[in-house]
Amino acid sequence: MYLASLLTREQIVPSVQSTDHWEVIVELVEHLCRGGFLDGSIKADILAALKEREEKISTGIGSGVAIPHAFCDKIDKVVAVFGHSKEGVNFEAIDNNPVHFIVLFIVPQKEYHLHLRTLAAIAKLFTRCDIRSQLATAETSEDILNVFTAHSAKA
């Protein structure tokens, strides 16, 4: 599986509106619900799982990247969304820098190993400065998806 295969144009928010760590997560989950990628009836469960995960330790991994993620027993496949914050958001990242790139994903409860593989692939992809630079200048969902497709990293 490739990271690009987890996202469609409709699962990309090229300019998130929220400026607060938690509000960005809510915005991205709501985007998934509006787009039909998540059933709205499980929105509260998803947000509770994400909140619990964020309270343990920030998912801001540094270099302007955050990877909020959680498990849910009410889905049967990985659901992901990408958001770009031009202003930057304080995710209390390990390097204390603002986050510009947010990859939020939810994994079926029973897929622990898939969760680890997905997390590792996303982290590996974003270690590349050239990819972060290309994403920073991408204006549209299509442009962003093209960057991911061109640099497909296994998830």
C-alpha positions as CSV (number, residue, x, y, z in Angstrom):
1,M,0.0,0.0,0.0
2,Y,1.2,3.5,-0.7
3,L,0.3,6.6,1.2
4,A,-1.1,8.2,-1.9
5,S,-3.5,5.3,-2.1
6,L,-5.0,6.4,1.2
7,L,-6.0,9.8,-0.1
8,T,-8.2,11.2,-2.8
9,R,-8.5,14.8,-3.9
10,E,-11.6,15.0,-1.6
11,Q,-9.5,13.9,1.4
12,I,-7.2,16.9,1.1
13,V,-7.7,20.2,2.7
14,P,-5.2,22.6,1.0
15,S,-5.8,25.4,3.5
16,V,-7.1,24.5,7.0
17,Q,-8.9,27.4,8.6
18,S,-8.4,26.5,12.2
19,T,-5.4,27.8,14.1
20,D,-5.6,25.7,17.3
21,H,-4.2,22.2,17.6
22,W,-7.5,20.6,18.7
23,E,-9.6,22.7,16.3
24,V,-7.6,21.5,13.3
25,I,-8.2,17.9,14.3
26,V,-12.0,18.6,14.6
27,E,-12.0,20.4,11.3
28,L,-10.3,17.5,9.5
29,V,-12.7,14.9,11.1
30,E,-15.6,17.0,10.1
31,H,-14.2,17.2,6.6
32,L,-14.2,13.4,6.4
33,C,-17.8,13.2,7.7
34,R,-19.0,15.8,5.2
35,G,-17.3,14.0,2.4
36,G,-18.9,10.7,3.4
37,F,-15.5,9.1,4.3
38,L,-16.7,8.7,7.9
39,D,-20.2,8.1,9.1
40,G,-21.3,11.1,11.1
41,S,-22.7,8.8,13.8
42,I,-19.2,7.8,14.8
43,K,-17.8,11.3,14.8
44,A,-17.9,11.7,18.6
45,D,-16.2,8.3,19.1
46,I,-13.4,9.2,16.6
47,L,-12.9,12.6,18.3
48,A,-12.8,11.0,21.7
49,A,-10.1,8.4,20.5
50,L,-8.1,11.2,18.9
51,K,-8.3,13.4,22.0
52,E,-7.2,10.5,24.2
53,R,-4.2,9.9,21.9
54,E,-3.3,13.6,21.8
55,E,-3.4,13.8,25.6
56,K,-0.8,11.1,26.0
57,I,1.8,12.8,23.9
58,S,1.6,15.2,21.0
59,T,1.6,13.8,17.5
60,G,3.7,16.7,16.3
61,I,6.7,14.7,15.0
62,G,8.8,17.8,14.1
63,S,9.8,19.4,10.8
64,G,6.4,21.0,10.6
65,V,4.5,17.7,10.6
66,A,1.8,16.2,12.8
67,I,0.3,12.7,12.5
68,P,-2.9,12.6,14.7
69,H,-4.2,9.0,14.6
70,A,-6.5,6.7,16.5
71,F,-8.2,3.3,16.4
72,C,-11.9,2.8,15.9
73,D,-13.8,-0.5,16.0
74,K,-16.6,0.9,13.8
75,I,-14.6,1.2,10.6
76,D,-13.2,-1.6,8.4
77,K,-10.5,0.2,6.5
78,V,-8.0,3.0,7.1
79,V,-9.5,6.5,6.7
80,A,-7.1,9.4,6.2
81,V,-7.2,13.1,5.5
82,F,-4.4,15.6,4.8
83,G,-4.5,19.2,5.9
84,H,-2.1,22.1,5.1
85,S,-1.9,25.0,7.4
86,K,-0.1,28.0,5.8
87,E,0.0,29.9,9.1
88,G,1.3,26.9,11.1
89,V,-0.3,25.5,14.3
90,N,1.2,24.8,17.7
91,F,1.0,21.1,18.1
92,E,3.6,21.1,20.8
93,A,5.8,19.2,18.4
94,I,9.0,17.6,19.6
95,D,11.1,20.4,17.9
96,N,8.7,23.1,19.2
97,N,8.2,24.4,15.6
98,P,4.7,25.1,14.2
99,V,3.0,22.4,12.2
100,H,2.1,23.0,8.6
101,F,1.3,19.5,7.4
102,I,-1.3,17.3,9.2
103,V,-1.9,13.7,8.2
104,L,-4.8,12.4,10.3
105,F,-5.8,8.8,10.0
106,I,-8.1,6.3,11.7
107,V,-7.4,2.6,11.7
108,P,-9.7,-0.3,12.4
109,Q,-9.2,-1.5,16.0
110,K,-8.0,-5.0,14.8
111,E,-5.3,-3.6,12.5
112,Y,-2.6,-2.7,14.9
113,H,0.2,-3.7,12.6
114,L,-1.3,-1.7,9.7
115,H,-1.4,1.2,12.1
116,L,2.4,0.9,12.7
117,R,3.2,0.5,9.0
118,T,1.1,3.5,8.1
119,L,2.6,5.7,10.8
120,A,6.1,4.7,9.8
121,A,5.5,5.3,6.1
122,I,4.1,8.8,6.7
123,A,6.9,9.7,9.0
124,K,9.5,8.4,6.5
125,L,7.9,10.4,3.6
126,F,8.0,13.6,5.6
127,T,11.6,13.3,6.6
128,R,12.4,14.5,3.0
129,C,12.8,18.2,2.8
130,D,12.1,18.3,-0.9
131,I,8.7,16.8,-0.3
132,R,7.9,19.3,2.4
133,S,9.0,22.1,0.2
134,Q,6.8,20.9,-2.7
135,L,3.8,20.6,-0.4
136,A,4.4,24.0,1.0
137,T,4.0,25.6,-2.4
138,A,1.2,23.3,-3.6
139,E,-2.0,25.4,-3.9
140,T,-4.8,22.8,-4.7
141,S,-5.9,19.4,-3.6
142,E,-4.8,18.1,-7.0
143,D,-1.3,19.6,-6.6
144,I,-0.9,18.1,-3.2
145,L,-2.1,14.7,-4.4
146,N,0.4,14.9,-7.3
147,V,3.2,15.4,-4.8
148,F,2.2,12.3,-2.8
149,T,1.7,10.3,-6.0
150,A,5.1,11.3,-7.4
151,H,6.8,10.4,-4.1
152,S,4.8,7.3,-3.1
153,A,6.1,5.9,0.1
154,K,4.9,2.5,1.2
155,A,2.3,2.6,4.0
